[in-house]
Every structure is written in structure tokens, then in C-alpha cells.
Amino acid sequence: MYFAILAYHAEGIVQSWSEEEDAALMTELLRINDRLVEEKSLGPAARLGPTSEAVTLRGKGDGMVIDGPFAETKEQLLGFYVVDFPDIDGAIAAARELQRANPTAVYEIRPILLYLPGAPLGTDGQS
């Protein structure tokens, strides 16, 4: 069964990390990523850009594009993982491992009801 592990963090804290601190954390998270890929438990994963560069589409018809997400929360969604485990216990175990690497993050685990893989994307974020 597919699950989404949504990674939330206080964006200001993440932005305050030095390049070395960020690189050390990413090294540990990528180690976990590689192990889950090797076990064939990890699908797509993404680290999202800053909310200051986000836009929100609201309203009927074509809607209106406005700057940023306007959620009133302490933490912002900064990344996600799609994992495949027989039950939620496997997804929770994976999230616990991620949290050990990044203990100030918050991880939400949700079942995925519909998964459409779409076309394979490149790794550089460019079309």
C-alpha cells in the first residue's frame, strides 16, 4: 500500500542552517533514501522550495493567482516521500528513521488513495 510521508518544518529554522549543517542533514537523509530505494519501498521524493517562491491558485473559473501559501501554521510543508509498505506500521518506521536524522521536523503519514505516476521526470527540475 502506498503512503505519503509529508515533512513539515519551521521554514525559518531550515533557512538559518549553514551550508555545512544543511549538507550534513541531506547526507543522512539521502542515506535513508538510498536504503529505502534499494528495498524497493521508496517512490518519488521531493524537497520543496521556499514558501516565499510559492503561489496559490484560488477561486472559481480560471481563479486568481496570489503570492505564497497563506496557511496559519508554525510548520510549512517542505518535502514529501511516497513509500510502499504492506501496512502503515512500515511507513511509520520509515518516518521514525527520517525523524532520527532530522529531529526538529514533523512527519505526517497518510494513505494514498489514488497514485498516478505520470511521466518520468529529470532530476534537474527543468522541463
Phi and psi in radians as a Rosetta constraint file:
Dihedral C 1 N 2 CA 2 C 2 CIRCULARHARMONIC -1.507 0.35
Dihedral N 2 CA 2 C 2 N 3 CIRCULARHARMONIC 2.465 0.35
Dihedral C 2 N 3 CA 3 C 3 CIRCULARHARMONIC -2.316 0.35
Dihedral N 3 CA 3 C 3 N 4 CIRCULARHARMONIC 2.589 0.35
Dihedral C 3 N 4 CA 4 C 4 CIRCULARHARMONIC -1.757 0.35
Dihedral N 4 CA 4 C 4 N 5 CIRCULARHARMONIC 2.280 0.35
Dihedral C 4 N 5 CA 5 C 5 CIRCULARHARMONIC -1.861 0.35
Dihedral N 5 CA 5 C 5 N 6 CIRCULARHARMONIC 1.917 0.35
Dihedral C 5 N 6 CA 6 C 6 CIRCULARHARMONIC -1.682 0.35
Dihedral N 6 CA 6 C 6 N 7 CIRCULARHARMONIC 2.196 0.35
Dihedral C 6 N 7 CA 7 C 7 CIRCULARHARMONIC -1.775 0.35
Dihedral N 7 CA 7 C 7 N 8 CIRCULARHARMONIC 2.049 0.35
Dihedral C 7 N 8 CA 8 C 8 CIRCULARHARMONIC -1.950 0.35
Dihedral N 8 CA 8 C 8 N 9 CIRCULARHARMONIC 2.576 0.35
Dihedral C 8 N 9 CA 9 C 9 CIRCULARHARMONIC -2.751 0.35
Dihedral N 9 CA 9 C 9 N 10 CIRCULARHARMONIC 2.699 0.35
Dihedral C 9 N 10 CA 10 C 10 CIRCULARHARMONIC -1.230 0.35
Dihedral N 10 CA 10 C 10 N 11 CIRCULARHARMONIC 1.963 0.35
Dihedral C 10 N 11 CA 11 C 11 CIRCULARHARMONIC -1.034 0.35
Dihedral N 11 CA 11 C 11 N 12 CIRCULARHARMONIC -0.616 0.35
Dihedral C 11 N 12 CA 12 C 12 CIRCULARHARMONIC -1.083 0.35
Dihedral N 12 CA 12 C 12 N 13 CIRCULARHARMONIC -0.625 0.35
Dihedral C 12 N 13 CA 13 C 13 CIRCULARHARMONIC -1.166 0.35
Dihedral N 13 CA 13 C 13 N 14 CIRCULARHARMONIC -0.815 0.35
Dihedral C 13 N 14 CA 14 C 14 CIRCULARHARMONIC -1.064 0.35
Dihedral N 14 CA 14 C 14 N 15 CIRCULARHARMONIC -0.741 0.35
Dihedral C 14 N 15 CA 15 C 15 CIRCULARHARMONIC -1.218 0.35
Dihedral N 15 CA 15 C 15 N 16 CIRCULARHARMONIC -0.345 0.35
Dihedral C 15 N 16 CA 16 C 16 CIRCULARHARMONIC -1.441 0.35
Dihedral N 16 CA 16 C 16 N 17 CIRCULARHARMONIC -0.226 0.35
Dihedral C 16 N 17 CA 17 C 17 CIRCULARHARMONIC -1.149 0.35
Dihedral N 17 CA 17 C 17 N 18 CIRCULARHARMONIC 2.496 0.35
Dihedral C 17 N 18 CA 18 C 18 CIRCULARHARMONIC -1.242 0.35
Dihedral N 18 CA 18 C 18 N 19 CIRCULARHARMONIC 2.894 0.35
Dihedral C 18 N 19 CA 19 C 19 CIRCULARHARMONIC -1.028 0.35
Dihedral N 19 CA 19 C 19 N 20 CIRCULARHARMONIC -0.645 0.35
Dihedral C 19 N 20 CA 20 C 20 CIRCULARHARMONIC -1.175 0.35
Dihedral N 20 CA 20 C 20 N 21 CIRCULARHARMONIC -0.745 0.35
Dihedral C 20 N 21 CA 21 C 21 CIRCULARHARMONIC -1.114 0.35
Dihedral N 21 CA 21 C 21 N 22 CIRCULARHARMONIC -0.764 0.35
Dihedral C 21 N 22 CA 22 C 22 CIRCULARHARMONIC -1.121 0.35
Dihedral N 22 CA 22 C 22 N 23 CIRCULARHARMONIC -0.761 0.35
Dihedral C 22 N 23 CA 23 C 23 CIRCULARHARMONIC -1.109 0.35
Dihedral N 23 CA 23 C 23 N 24 CIRCULARHARMONIC -0.695 0.35
Dihedral C 23 N 24 CA 24 C 24 CIRCULARHARMONIC -1.112 0.35
Dihedral N 24 CA 24 C 24 N 25 CIRCULARHARMONIC -0.749 0.35
Dihedral C 24 N 25 CA 25 C 25 CIRCULARHARMONIC -1.126 0.35
Dihedral N 25 CA 25 C 25 N 26 CIRCULARHARMONIC -0.790 0.35
Dihedral C 25 N 26 CA 26 C 26 CIRCULARHARMONIC -1.113 0.35
Dihedral N 26 CA 26 C 26 N 27 CIRCULARHARMONIC -0.611 0.35
Dihedral C 26 N 27 CA 27 C 27 CIRCULARHARMONIC -1.039 0.35
Dihedral N 27 CA 27 C 27 N 28 CIRCULARHARMONIC -0.785 0.35
Dihedral C 27 N 28 CA 28 C 28 CIRCULARHARMONIC -1.189 0.35
Dihedral N 28 CA 28 C 28 N 29 CIRCULARHARMONIC -0.763 0.35
Dihedral C 28 N 29 CA 29 C 29 CIRCULARHARMONIC -1.134 0.35
Dihedral N 29 CA 29 C 29 N 30 CIRCULARHARMONIC -0.661 0.35
Dihedral C 29 N 30 CA 30 C 30 CIRCULARHARMONIC -1.221 0.35
Dihedral N 30 CA 30 C 30 N 31 CIRCULARHARMONIC -0.504 0.35
Dihedral C 30 N 31 CA 31 C 31 CIRCULARHARMONIC -1.097 0.35
Dihedral N 31 CA 31 C 31 N 32 CIRCULARHARMONIC -0.771 0.35
Dihedral C 31 N 32 CA 32 C 32 CIRCULARHARMONIC -1.136 0.35
Dihedral N 32 CA 32 C 32 N 33 CIRCULARHARMONIC -0.770 0.35
Dihedral C 32 N 33 CA 33 C 33 CIRCULARHARMONIC -0.966 0.35
Dihedral N 33 CA 33 C 33 N 34 CIRCULARHARMONIC -0.860 0.35
Dihedral C 33 N 34 CA 34 C 34 CIRCULARHARMONIC -1.084 0.35
Dihedral N 34 CA 34 C 34 N 35 CIRCULARHARMONIC -0.712 0.35
Dihedral C 34 N 35 CA 35 C 35 CIRCULARHARMONIC -1.122 0.35
Dihedral N 35 CA 35 C 35 N 36 CIRCULARHARMONIC -0.759 0.35
Dihedral C 35 N 36 CA 36 C 36 CIRCULARHARMONIC -1.148 0.35
Dihedral N 36 CA 36 C 36 N 37 CIRCULARHARMONIC -0.623 0.35
Dihedral C 36 N 37 CA 37 C 37 CIRCULARHARMONIC -1.139 0.35
Dihedral N 37 CA 37 C 37 N 38 CIRCULARHARMONIC -0.788 0.35
Dihedral C 37 N 38 CA 38 C 38 CIRCULARHARMONIC -1.040 0.35
Dihedral N 38 CA 38 C 38 N 39 CIRCULARHARMONIC -0.628 0.35
Dihedral C 38 N 39 CA 39 C 39 CIRCULARHARMONIC -1.402 0.35
Dihedral N 39 CA 39 C 39 N 40 CIRCULARHARMONIC -0.027 0.35
Dihedral C 39 N 40 CA 40 C 40 CIRCULARHARMONIC 1.057 0.35
Dihedral N 40 CA 40 C 40 N 41 CIRCULARHARMONIC 0.644 0.35
Dihedral C 40 N 41 CA 41 C 41 CIRCULARHARMONIC -1.901 0.35
Dihedral N 41 CA 41 C 41 N 42 CIRCULARHARMONIC -0.192 0.35
Dihedral C 41 N 42 CA 42 C 42 CIRCULARHARMONIC -1.987 0.35
Dihedral N 42 CA 42 C 42 N 43 CIRCULARHARMONIC 2.244 0.35
Dihedral C 42 N 43 CA 43 C 43 CIRCULARHARMONIC -1.750 0.35
Dihedral N 43 CA 43 C 43 N 44 CIRCULARHARMONIC -2.410 0.35
Dihedral C 43 N 44 CA 44 C 44 CIRCULARHARMONIC -1.085 0.35
Dihedral N 44 CA 44 C 44 N 45 CIRCULARHARMONIC 2.559 0.35
Dihedral C 44 N 45 CA 45 C 45 CIRCULARHARMONIC -2.504 0.35
Dihedral N 45 CA 45 C 45 N 46 CIRCULARHARMONIC 2.594 0.35
Dihedral C 45 N 46 CA 46 C 46 CIRCULARHARMONIC -2.601 0.35
Dihedral N 46 CA 46 C 46 N 47 CIRCULARHARMONIC 2.484 0.35
Dihedral C 46 N 47 CA 47 C 47 CIRCULARHARMONIC -1.795 0.35
Dihedral N 47 CA 47 C 47 N 48 CIRCULARHARMONIC 2.102 0.35
Dihedral C 47 N 48 CA 48 C 48 CIRCULARHARMONIC -1.474 0.35
Dihedral N 48 CA 48 C 48 N 49 CIRCULARHARMONIC 2.667 0.35
Dihedral C 48 N 49 CA 49 C 49 CIRCULARHARMONIC -1.279 0.35
Dihedral N 49 CA 49 C 49 N 50 CIRCULARHARMONIC 3.080 0.35
Dihedral C 49 N 50 CA 50 C 50 CIRCULARHARMONIC -1.156 0.35
Dihedral N 50 CA 50 C 50 N 51 CIRCULARHARMONIC 2.597 0.35
Dihedral C 50 N 51 CA 51 C 51 CIRCULARHARMONIC -1.127 0.35
Dihedral N 51 CA 51 C 51 N 52 CIRCULARHARMONIC -0.385 0.35
Dihedral C 51 N 52 CA 52 C 52 CIRCULARHARMONIC -1.140 0.35
Dihedral N 52 CA 52 C 52 N 53 CIRCULARHARMONIC -0.319 0.35
Dihedral C 52 N 53 CA 53 C 53 CIRCULARHARMONIC -1.798 0.35
Dihedral N 53 CA 53 C 53 N 54 CIRCULARHARMONIC 0.083 0.35
Dihedral C 53 N 54 CA 54 C 54 CIRCULARHARMONIC -1.529 0.35
Dihedral N 54 CA 54 C 54 N 55 CIRCULARHARMONIC 2.739 0.35
Dihedral C 54 N 55 CA 55 C 55 CIRCULARHARMONIC -2.266 0.35
Dihedral N 55 CA 55 C 55 N 56 CIRCULARHARMONIC 2.761 0.35
Dihedral C 55 N 56 CA 56 C 56 CIRCULARHARMONIC -2.163 0.35
Dihedral N 56 CA 56 C 56 N 57 CIRCULARHARMONIC 2.365 0.35
Dihedral C 56 N 57 CA 57 C 57 CIRCULARHARMONIC -1.796 0.35
Dihedral N 57 CA 57 C 57 N 58 CIRCULARHARMONIC 2.125 0.35
Dihedral C 57 N 58 CA 58 C 58 CIRCULARHARMONIC -2.297 0.35
Dihedral N 58 CA 58 C 58 N 59 CIRCULARHARMONIC 2.706 0.35
Dihedral C 58 N 59 CA 59 C 59 CIRCULARHARMONIC 1.759 0.35
Dihedral N 59 CA 59 C 59 N 60 CIRCULARHARMONIC 3.017 0.35
Dihedral C 59 N 60 CA 60 C 60 CIRCULARHARMONIC -1.443 0.35
Dihedral N 60 CA 60 C 60 N 61 CIRCULARHARMONIC 2.928 0.35
Dihedral C 60 N 61 CA 61 C 61 CIRCULARHARMONIC 1.082 0.35
Dihedral N 61 CA 61 C 61 N 62 CIRCULARHARMONIC -2.262 0.35
Dihedral C 61 N 62 CA 62 C 62 CIRCULARHARMONIC -1.287 0.35
Dihedral N 62 CA 62 C 62 N 63 CIRCULARHARMONIC -0.229 0.35
Dihedral C 62 N 63 CA 63 C 63 CIRCULARHARMONIC 1.213 0.35
Dihedral N 63 CA 63 C 63 N 64 CIRCULARHARMONIC -3.109 0.35
Dihedral C 63 N 64 CA 64 C 64 CIRCULARHARMONIC -2.194 0.35
Dihedral N 64 CA 64 C 64 N 65 CIRCULARHARMONIC 2.324 0.35
Dihedral C 64 N 65 CA 65 C 65 CIRCULARHARMONIC -1.615 0.35
Dihedral N 65 CA 65 C 65 N 66 CIRCULARHARMONIC 2.156 0.35
Dihedral C 65 N 66 CA 66 C 66 CIRCULARHARMONIC -2.158 0.35
Dihedral N 66 CA 66 C 66 N 67 CIRCULARHARMONIC 2.718 0.35
Dihedral C 66 N 67 CA 67 C 67 CIRCULARHARMONIC -1.159 0.35
Dihedral N 67 CA 67 C 67 N 68 CIRCULARHARMONIC 2.385 0.35
Dihedral C 67 N 68 CA 68 C 68 CIRCULARHARMONIC 1.151 0.35
Dihedral N 68 CA 68 C 68 N 69 CIRCULARHARMONIC 2.850 0.35
Dihedral C 68 N 69 CA 69 C 69 CIRCULARHARMONIC -1.438 0.35
Dihedral N 69 CA 69 C 69 N 70 CIRCULARHARMONIC 2.512 0.35
Dihedral C 69 N 70 CA 70 C 70 CIRCULARHARMONIC -2.036 0.35
Dihedral N 70 CA 70 C 70 N 71 CIRCULARHARMONIC 0.613 0.35
Dihedral C 70 N 71 CA 71 C 71 CIRCULARHARMONIC -1.259 0.35
Dihedral N 71 CA 71 C 71 N 72 CIRCULARHARMONIC 2.387 0.35
Dihedral C 71 N 72 CA 72 C 72 CIRCULARHARMONIC -1.609 0.35
Dihedral N 72 CA 72 C 72 N 73 CIRCULARHARMONIC 1.339 0.35
Dihedral C 72 N 73 CA 73 C 73 CIRCULARHARMONIC -2.332 0.35
Dihedral N 73 CA 73 C 73 N 74 CIRCULARHARMONIC 2.756 0.35
Dihedral C 73 N 74 CA 74 C 74 CIRCULARHARMONIC -1.313 0.35
Dihedral N 74 CA 74 C 74 N 75 CIRCULARHARMONIC -0.622 0.35
Dihedral C 74 N 75 CA 75 C 75 CIRCULARHARMONIC -1.898 0.35
Dihedral N 75 CA 75 C 75 N 76 CIRCULARHARMONIC 2.614 0.35
Dihedral C 75 N 76 CA 76 C 76 CIRCULARHARMONIC -2.008 0.35
Dihedral N 76 CA 76 C 76 N 77 CIRCULARHARMONIC 2.645 0.35
Dihedral C 76 N 77 CA 77 C 77 CIRCULARHARMONIC -1.243 0.35
Dihedral N 77 CA 77 C 77 N 78 CIRCULARHARMONIC 2.005 0.35
Dihedral C 77 N 78 CA 78 C 78 CIRCULARHARMONIC -2.002 0.35
Dihedral N 78 CA 78 C 78 N 79 CIRCULARHARMONIC -0.081 0.35
Dihedral C 78 N 79 CA 79 C 79 CIRCULARHARMONIC -3.130 0.35
Dihedral N 79 CA 79 C 79 N 80 CIRCULARHARMONIC 2.983 0.35
Dihedral C 79 N 80 CA 80 C 80 CIRCULARHARMONIC -2.703 0.35
Dihedral N 80 CA 80 C 80 N 81 CIRCULARHARMONIC 2.778 0.35
Dihedral C 80 N 81 CA 81 C 81 CIRCULARHARMONIC -2.297 0.35
Dihedral N 81 CA 81 C 81 N 82 CIRCULARHARMONIC 2.480 0.35
Dihedral C 81 N 82 CA 82 C 82 CIRCULARHARMONIC -1.907 0.35
Dihedral N 82 CA 82 C 82 N 83 CIRCULARHARMONIC 2.102 0.35
Dihedral C 82 N 83 CA 83 C 83 CIRCULARHARMONIC -2.130 0.35
Dihedral N 83 CA 83 C 83 N 84 CIRCULARHARMONIC 2.761 0.35
Dihedral C 83 N 84 CA 84 C 84 CIRCULARHARMONIC -2.209 0.35
Dihedral N 84 CA 84 C 84 N 85 CIRCULARHARMONIC 1.962 0.35
Dihedral C 84 N 85 CA 85 C 85 CIRCULARHARMONIC -2.412 0.35
Dihedral N 85 CA 85 C 85 N 86 CIRCULARHARMONIC 2.744 0.35
Dihedral C 85 N 86 CA 86 C 86 CIRCULARHARMONIC -1.067 0.35
Dihedral N 86 CA 86 C 86 N 87 CIRCULARHARMONIC -0.524 0.35
Dihedral C 86 N 87 CA 87 C 87 CIRCULARHARMONIC -2.668 0.35
Dihedral N 87 CA 87 C 87 N 88 CIRCULARHARMONIC 3.077 0.35
Dihedral C 87 N 88 CA 88 C 88 CIRCULARHARMONIC -1.145 0.35
Dihedral N 88 CA 88 C 88 N 89 CIRCULARHARMONIC -0.407 0.35
Dihedral C 88 N 89 CA 89 C 89 CIRCULARHARMONIC -1.063 0.35
Dihedral N 89 CA 89 C 89 N 90 CIRCULARHARMONIC -0.668 0.35
Dihedral C 89 N 90 CA 90 C 90 CIRCULARHARMONIC -1.137 0.35
Dihedral N 90 CA 90 C 90 N 91 CIRCULARHARMONIC -0.717 0.35
Dihedral C 90 N 91 CA 91 C 91 CIRCULARHARMONIC -1.147 0.35
Dihedral N 91 CA 91 C 91 N 92 CIRCULARHARMONIC -0.686 0.35
Dihedral C 91 N 92 CA 92 C 92 CIRCULARHARMONIC -1.123 0.35
Dihedral N 92 CA 92 C 92 N 93 CIRCULARHARMONIC -0.724 0.35
Dihedral C 92 N 93 CA 93 C 93 CIRCULARHARMONIC -1.076 0.35
Dihedral N 93 CA 93 C 93 N 94 CIRCULARHARMONIC -0.727 0.35
Dihedral C 93 N 94 CA 94 C 94 CIRCULARHARMONIC -1.123 0.35
Dihedral N 94 CA 94 C 94 N 95 CIRCULARHARMONIC -0.747 0.35
Dihedral C 94 N 95 CA 95 C 95 CIRCULARHARMONIC -1.124 0.35
Dihedral N 95 CA 95 C 95 N 96 CIRCULARHARMONIC -0.643 0.35
Dihedral C 95 N 96 CA 96 C 96 CIRCULARHARMONIC -1.099 0.35
Dihedral N 96 CA 96 C 96 N 97 CIRCULARHARMONIC -0.677 0.35
Dihedral C 96 N 97 CA 97 C 97 CIRCULARHARMONIC -1.143 0.35
Dihedral N 97 CA 97 C 97 N 98 CIRCULARHARMONIC -0.727 0.35
Dihedral C 97 N 98 CA 98 C 98 CIRCULARHARMONIC -1.093 0.35
Dihedral N 98 CA 98 C 98 N 99 CIRCULARHARMONIC -0.700 0.35
Dihedral C 98 N 99 CA 99 C 99 CIRCULARHARMONIC -1.201 0.35
Dihedral N 99 CA 99 C 99 N 100 CIRCULARHARMONIC -0.569 0.35
Dihedral C 99 N 100 CA 100 C 100 CIRCULARHARMONIC -1.100 0.35
Dihedral N 100 CA 100 C 100 N 101 CIRCULARHARMONIC -0.610 0.35
Dihedral C 100 N 101 CA 101 C 101 CIRCULARHARMONIC -1.308 0.35
Dihedral N 101 CA 101 C 101 N 102 CIRCULARHARMONIC -0.561 0.35
Dihedral C 101 N 102 CA 102 C 102 CIRCULARHARMONIC -2.349 0.35
Dihedral N 102 CA 102 C 102 N 103 CIRCULARHARMONIC 1.308 0.35
Dihedral C 102 N 103 CA 103 C 103 CIRCULARHARMONIC -1.178 0.35
Dihedral N 103 CA 103 C 103 N 104 CIRCULARHARMONIC -0.252 0.35
Dihedral C 103 N 104 CA 104 C 104 CIRCULARHARMONIC -1.591 0.35
Dihedral N 104 CA 104 C 104 N 105 CIRCULARHARMONIC -0.043 0.35
Dihedral C 104 N 105 CA 105 C 105 CIRCULARHARMONIC -1.497 0.35
Dihedral N 105 CA 105 C 105 N 106 CIRCULARHARMONIC 2.824 0.35
Dihedral C 105 N 106 CA 106 C 106 CIRCULARHARMONIC -2.074 0.35
Dihedral N 106 CA 106 C 106 N 107 CIRCULARHARMONIC 2.321 0.35
Dihedral C 106 N 107 CA 107 C 107 CIRCULARHARMONIC -2.065 0.35
Dihedral N 107 CA 107 C 107 N 108 CIRCULARHARMONIC 2.201 0.35
Dihedral C 107 N 108 CA 108 C 108 CIRCULARHARMONIC -1.867 0.35
Dihedral N 108 CA 108 C 108 N 109 CIRCULARHARMONIC 2.294 0.35
Dihedral C 108 N 109 CA 109 C 109 CIRCULARHARMONIC -1.964 0.35
Dihedral N 109 CA 109 C 109 N 110 CIRCULARHARMONIC 2.179 0.35
Dihedral C 109 N 110 CA 110 C 110 CIRCULARHARMONIC -2.360 0.35
Dihedral N 110 CA 110 C 110 N 111 CIRCULARHARMONIC 2.469 0.35
Dihedral C 110 N 111 CA 111 C 111 CIRCULARHARMONIC -1.145 0.35
Dihedral N 111 CA 111 C 111 N 112 CIRCULARHARMONIC 2.529 0.35
Dihedral C 111 N 112 CA 112 C 112 CIRCULARHARMONIC -1.715 0.35
Dihedral N 112 CA 112 C 112 N 113 CIRCULARHARMONIC 2.116 0.35
Dihedral C 112 N 113 CA 113 C 113 CIRCULARHARMONIC -1.520 0.35
Dihedral N 113 CA 113 C 113 N 114 CIRCULARHARMONIC -0.502 0.35
Dihedral C 113 N 114 CA 114 C 114 CIRCULARHARMONIC -2.475 0.35
Dihedral N 114 CA 114 C 114 N 115 CIRCULARHARMONIC 2.192 0.35
Dihedral C 114 N 115 CA 115 C 115 CIRCULARHARMONIC -2.191 0.35
Dihedral N 115 CA 115 C 115 N 116 CIRCULARHARMONIC 2.093 0.35
Dihedral C 115 N 116 CA 116 C 116 CIRCULARHARMONIC -2.094 0.35
Dihedral N 116 CA 116 C 116 N 117 CIRCULARHARMONIC 1.891 0.35
Dihedral C 116 N 117 CA 117 C 117 CIRCULARHARMONIC -1.171 0.35
Dihedral N 117 CA 117 C 117 N 118 CIRCULARHARMONIC -0.413 0.35
Dihedral C 117 N 118 CA 118 C 118 CIRCULARHARMONIC 1.161 0.35
Dihedral N 118 CA 118 C 118 N 119 CIRCULARHARMONIC -2.858 0.35
Dihedral C 118 N 119 CA 119 C 119 CIRCULARHARMONIC -1.451 0.35
Dihedral N 119 CA 119 C 119 N 120 CIRCULARHARMONIC 2.570 0.35
Dihedral C 119 N 120 CA 120 C 120 CIRCULARHARMONIC -1.064 0.35
Dihedral N 120 CA 120 C 120 N 121 CIRCULARHARMONIC 2.377 0.35
Dihedral C 120 N 121 CA 121 C 121 CIRCULARHARMONIC -1.865 0.35
Dihedral N 121 CA 121 C 121 N 122 CIRCULARHARMONIC 2.692 0.35
Dihedral C 121 N 122 CA 122 C 122 CIRCULARHARMONIC -1.284 0.35
Dihedral N 122 CA 122 C 122 N 123 CIRCULARHARMONIC 2.990 0.35
Dihedral C 122 N 123 CA 123 C 123 CIRCULARHARMONIC -1.650 0.35
Dihedral N 123 CA 123 C 123 N 124 CIRCULARHARMONIC -0.082 0.35
Dihedral C 123 N 124 CA 124 C 124 CIRCULARHARMONIC -1.624 0.35
Dihedral N 124 CA 124 C 124 N 125 CIRCULARHARMONIC -0.038 0.35
Dihedral C 124 N 125 CA 125 C 125 CIRCULARHARMONIC 1.313 0.35
Dihedral N 125 CA 125 C 125 N 126 CIRCULARHARMONIC 0.132 0.35
Dihedral C 125 N 126 CA 126 C 126 CIRCULARHARMONIC -1.864 0.35
Dihedral N 126 CA 126 C 126 N 127 CIRCULARHARMONIC 2.521 0.35
